[in-house]
Amino acid sequence: MSIVISVKTSDGIVLAANSLTAYLDSGTLPPRRILSNSHRIFDLTNGAPTGAIAFGIGGIGADSISMLSDMLRDRLKSEQEAEKPNPGNHTVEEIARQARALFFDECYRKTYPQPPSEFALGYRVCGLSANASLPQIWEFTIEGTTCTGPYEVQPGGTYGIRWAGENKILDRLLLGQAGGLKTSLLERGYTKEEVDGIYHEIISRLAYSVEPPFASTESAINIARFLVELAPSLMAPGPVAQTREFTEIAAITRAEGFRWILQRQSSQNDANAPAKLLSALNRQ
């Protein structure tokens, strides 16, 4: 369903996501309903250089991921106010650990005493830690009974594109292989060691590096938007949502913090409120 992109450069991180999202619904089989108006990018610190992007299931019980992100932002704001006169000392890792505690320990375990096996959610916290020179990405995932992470994605001076959600199209485009390659090779009798070797050889030969570390934030925005809008257009038709999906894009840099590049304006009266292209790239 959802496709999310993060592009890490030496200047910061660009986030892009489409809004098509699956939600669990115990009243139907399969237990999913599809909505196309879900926000997947979140400003966690009211303009400071930290944000998040979510992929997978769009909510935990009655709480959407957007609602839980609002709760996380309120907690971080309260902590920052208590830290005066030295607010803003959170690291990206600390925020990711707080997000995991809220999402998994407080909400998921209480909502699902017997976790559904089909539940899969990822939450990627991105930004710049206080006094850090390079941007960071920390992520955790919830799958069934297990929560993994948070762990650092692209540690140190590793840059480039990472994508999640419906991966197949971008796996083929950027890695040169389909997502089910390993499964297909195992089914044909190859050992796990052989499969891993074949897989890594294909990646090393066919993967295409799109984004060098010195690229500008503007070029990263263009790449992220291209990919997040390309992938859904090439996917096979799936469950139809009731409203049209939209794209959101944000950039996180130390100089300008979290800023929206493309943001859908919420409206209680109009589910199809058009996206508003902000003048962030052209402002004086």
Stockholm file with secondary structure:
# STOCKHOLM 1.0

chainA/1-284         MSIVISVKTSDGIVLAANSLTAYLDSGTLPPRRILSNSHRIFDLTNGAPTGAIAFGIGGIGADSISMLSDMLRDRLKSEQEAEKPNPGNHTVEEIARQARALFFDECYRKTYPQPPSEFALGYRVCGLSANASLPQIWEFTIEGTTCTGPYEVQPGGTYGIRWAGENKILDRLLLGQAGGLKTSLLERGYTKEEVDGIYHEIISRLAYSVEPPFASTESAINIARFLVELAPSLMAPGPVAQTREFTEIAAITRAEGFRWILQRQSSQNDANAPAKLLSALNRQ
#=GR chainA/1-284 SS CCEEEEEECSSEEEEEEECCEEEECTTSSSSEEEESCCCCEEESSTTSSEEEEEEESSEETTEEHHHHHHHHHHHHHHHHHHTTTSCCCCCHHHHHHHHHIIIIIIIIHHHCSSCCTTCEEEEEEEECCTTCSSCEEEEEEEETTEEEEEEEESCTTCCEEEEEESCHHHIIIIISSCTTHHHHHHHTTCCHHHHHHHHHHHHHHHCCCCCCTTCCHHHHHHHHHHHHHHHHHHSCCCSCCSSCCCEEEEEEETTTEEEEEEEECCCSSCTTCCEEECSTTTCC
#=GC SS_cons         CCEEEEEECSSEEEEEEECCEEEECTTSSSSEEEESCCCCEEESSTTSSEEEEEEESSEETTEEHHHHHHHHHHHHHHHHHHTTTSCCCCCHHHHHHHHHIIIIIIIIHHHCSSCCTTCEEEEEEEECCTTCSSCEEEEEEEETTEEEEEEEESCTTCCEEEEEESCHHHIIIIISSCTTHHHHHHHTTCCHHHHHHHHHHHHHHHCCCCCCTTCCHHHHHHHHHHHHHHHHHHSCCCSCCSSCCCEEEEEEETTTEEEEEEEECCCSSCTTCCEEECSTTTCC
//
